[in-house]
Amino acid sequence: MIKKGTKAYSILYNKCPQCQEGDFMKERNLLKLLNAFDMHEHCSACKLKYMIEPSFFYGAMYMNYALTVGIGIVVLLITTLLLGLTLLESIAPIVLVLILTIPLSIRLSRIAWINLFVHYDPGAANAPESD
């Protein structure tokens, strides 16, 4: 069980990295592709601004790249070692799995990226607003 207060909790449960109360993405369902990548501008609980600076989430592309490479390697190992396919025959399953995991990998990379810079504060949701 993943406990509140950890980075993994924020990433896996789509929660604000600072208070872990408010949702990070607007749409919880990955299958609603038209809205799957829409993020809230601020946390509903602690008012953390998610776009810390202009173009902040460009760095998430690097995390997405690493995640995609990892998924590709896992599928390659499964198809070659367990299913006995050749390297050339493994290309189609790899591409199919990578296409199907696009919504998941983009969302995970964005929330993982912001979790590198914002740390959990248990009192953030209860703090009074300041201007």
C-alpha positions as CSV (number, residue, x, y, z in Angstrom):
1,M,0.0,0.0,0.0
2,I,1.4,3.4,-1.0
3,K,1.1,5.9,1.8
4,K,0.1,9.6,1.5
5,G,3.1,11.8,1.7
6,T,5.2,9.9,-0.8
7,K,6.0,10.9,-4.4
8,A,4.6,7.5,-5.6
9,Y,1.2,8.4,-4.0
10,S,1.0,11.7,-5.9
11,I,2.0,10.1,-9.2
12,L,-0.1,7.0,-9.1
13,Y,-3.3,8.7,-7.6
14,N,-3.1,11.8,-9.8
15,K,-2.8,14.1,-6.8
16,C,-1.2,17.5,-6.2
17,P,2.5,17.0,-5.3
18,Q,2.3,19.6,-2.5
19,C,-0.8,18.7,-0.5
20,Q,-1.9,15.5,-2.2
21,E,-5.5,16.4,-1.8
22,G,-6.5,18.1,-5.1
23,D,-6.4,16.3,-8.5
24,F,-3.6,17.1,-10.9
25,M,-5.4,16.2,-14.2
26,K,-9.0,17.3,-14.9
27,E,-10.1,13.9,-16.3
28,R,-9.5,10.8,-14.2
29,N,-10.5,8.4,-17.0
30,L,-7.6,7.7,-19.5
31,L,-10.1,6.4,-22.1
32,K,-11.6,9.8,-22.6
33,L,-8.9,10.8,-25.0
34,L,-10.2,14.3,-25.9
35,N,-9.7,15.4,-22.2
36,A,-7.1,13.0,-21.0
37,F,-4.3,15.5,-21.0
38,D,-6.1,18.5,-19.6
39,M,-4.5,19.7,-16.3
40,H,-5.9,22.0,-13.7
41,E,-4.2,25.4,-13.5
42,H,-4.1,25.3,-9.7
43,C,-4.7,22.8,-7.0
44,S,-8.2,22.9,-5.6
45,A,-7.0,22.4,-2.1
46,C,-3.7,24.3,-1.6
47,K,-3.8,26.6,-4.7
48,L,-0.4,25.5,-6.0
49,K,0.1,26.8,-9.5
50,Y,1.0,23.7,-11.6
51,M,2.7,25.6,-14.5
52,I,5.6,26.8,-12.3
53,E,7.1,28.7,-15.2
54,P,6.5,29.1,-18.9
55,S,7.2,25.8,-20.8
56,F,7.7,24.0,-17.5
57,F,6.4,20.7,-18.7
58,Y,8.9,20.5,-21.7
59,G,11.1,18.6,-19.2
60,A,8.4,16.0,-18.9
61,M,9.3,15.0,-22.5
62,Y,12.5,13.5,-21.2
63,M,10.7,11.5,-18.6
64,N,8.2,10.4,-21.3
65,Y,11.1,9.3,-23.5
66,A,12.7,7.2,-20.7
67,L,9.4,5.6,-19.8
68,T,8.7,4.8,-23.5
69,V,12.1,3.2,-23.9
70,G,11.6,1.2,-20.7
71,I,8.2,0.0,-22.0
72,G,9.7,-0.9,-25.4
73,I,12.5,-2.9,-23.8
74,V,10.0,-4.8,-21.6
75,V,7.8,-5.7,-24.6
76,L,10.9,-6.7,-26.6
77,L,12.0,-9.0,-23.8
78,I,8.6,-10.6,-23.5
79,T,8.2,-11.1,-27.2
80,T,11.6,-12.5,-27.8
81,L,12.3,-14.5,-24.6
82,L,8.8,-15.7,-23.7
83,L,7.0,-15.8,-27.1
84,G,10.1,-16.8,-29.2
85,L,9.6,-14.1,-31.8
86,T,12.5,-12.7,-33.8
87,L,13.7,-9.1,-33.4
88,L,11.9,-8.2,-36.6
89,E,8.7,-9.9,-35.6
90,S,8.8,-8.0,-32.3
91,I,8.5,-4.6,-33.9
92,A,4.8,-4.7,-34.5
93,P,3.9,-5.7,-30.8
94,I,6.3,-3.0,-29.5
95,V,4.7,-0.3,-31.7
96,L,1.2,-1.4,-30.8
97,V,1.9,-1.4,-27.0
98,L,3.7,2.0,-27.3
99,I,0.7,3.5,-29.1
100,L,-1.8,2.1,-26.6
101,T,0.2,3.5,-23.6
102,I,0.6,7.0,-24.9
103,P,-2.1,8.5,-22.6
104,L,-0.7,6.8,-19.6
105,S,2.9,7.7,-20.3
106,I,2.2,11.3,-21.0
107,R,0.2,11.7,-17.8
108,L,2.7,9.9,-15.7
109,S,5.6,11.8,-17.1
110,R,4.0,15.2,-16.4
111,I,3.1,14.4,-12.8
112,A,6.5,12.7,-12.2
113,W,8.2,15.8,-13.6
114,I,6.4,18.2,-11.2
115,N,7.1,15.9,-8.3
116,L,10.8,16.4,-8.8
117,F,10.4,20.1,-8.0
118,V,7.5,20.3,-5.5
119,H,7.7,18.5,-2.2
120,Y,4.9,17.3,0.1
121,D,3.7,19.6,2.8
122,P,1.1,18.1,5.1
123,G,-0.1,21.5,6.1
124,A,-0.4,23.0,2.6
125,A,-4.1,22.3,2.2
126,N,-5.0,24.0,5.5
127,A,-2.7,27.1,5.1
128,P,-4.4,30.4,4.7
129,E,-4.3,32.0,1.2
130,S,-1.7,34.7,0.8
131,D,-1.3,37.2,-2.1
